[in-house]
Amino acid sequence: MEELGAAAGQAVSAINLSSFEGVDSDHYANFPILMDRDVPSILLELGYVTNPDDYAKLTDSSYQDRIGEAVAEAFLKVVN
């Protein structure tokens, strides 16, 4: 999952949507969605809804499509 998380972060960064600051695998206890190691998961932080610029991007359907495509391509690259 760390490889997938890194690939997804780099893919999103490569299309200039965010800055990739690396994989943080040390703080699982802080995120309940990541606590169950039997369920593969990654968490991508793509912005903050309290930031007006981020909110505008996150609610834009073309922005959402670009994020989805980048993450899907990263997933296919890692699992293939």
C-alpha positions in Angstrom: 0.0 0.0 0.0 2.9 2.3 0.6 4.0 1.9 -3.0 0.5 2.7 -4.2 0.2 5.7 -1.9 3.6 7.0 -3.2 2.5 6.4 -6.8 -0.8 8.1 -6.3 0.8 11.1 -4.6 3.3 11.5 -7.4 0.6 11.2 -10.0 -1.5 13.9 -8.5 1.6 16.1 -8.0 2.7 15.5 -11.6 -0.5 17.1 -12.9 0.1 20.1 -10.7 -2.8 19.6 -8.4 -0.9 19.4 -5.2 2.6 19.0 -3.8 3.6 15.5 -2.8 5.4 15.5 0.5 5.9 11.7 0.7 4.3 8.8 2.3 3.6 9.0 6.0 3.1 5.5 7.3 3.9 6.3 11.0 0.5 7.8 12.0 -2.1 5.1 11.3 -3.5 5.5 14.8 -4.5 9.0 14.0 -6.8 7.9 11.1 -9.4 5.3 11.9 -9.8 4.5 8.2 -6.1 3.3 8.1 -6.1 1.5 11.5 -7.3 -1.9 10.2 -4.3 -3.3 8.4 -6.4 -6.2 7.0 -8.2 -3.7 4.8 -5.9 -2.2 2.2 -6.3 1.6 2.1 -4.5 4.8 1.3 -5.5 8.4 2.3 -4.7 11.2 -0.1 -5.0 14.8 1.3 -5.9 16.9 -1.7 -6.8 20.2 0.0 -8.8 21.8 2.8 -12.5 22.7 2.5 -11.8 25.6 4.8 -9.4 27.2 2.3 -11.5 29.0 -0.4 -9.1 28.2 -3.2 -9.0 24.5 -2.3 -12.7 24.4 -1.9 -13.3 25.9 -5.3 -11.0 23.3 -6.9 -12.4 20.4 -4.9 -16.0 21.2 -5.9 -15.1 21.5 -9.6 -16.0 18.4 -11.6 -13.1 18.7 -14.1 -10.7 18.9 -11.1 -12.3 15.9 -9.6 -12.0 14.0 -12.9 -8.3 14.9 -13.2 -7.6 13.6 -9.7 -9.6 10.4 -10.4 -7.7 9.7 -13.6 -4.3 10.3 -12.0 -5.1 8.0 -9.1 -6.5 5.3 -11.4 -3.4 5.4 -13.6 -1.2 5.1 -10.6 -3.2 2.2 -9.3 -3.0 0.4 -12.7 0.7 1.1 -12.9 1.3 -0.4 -9.4 -1.0 -3.5 -9.6 0.0 -4.5 -13.2 
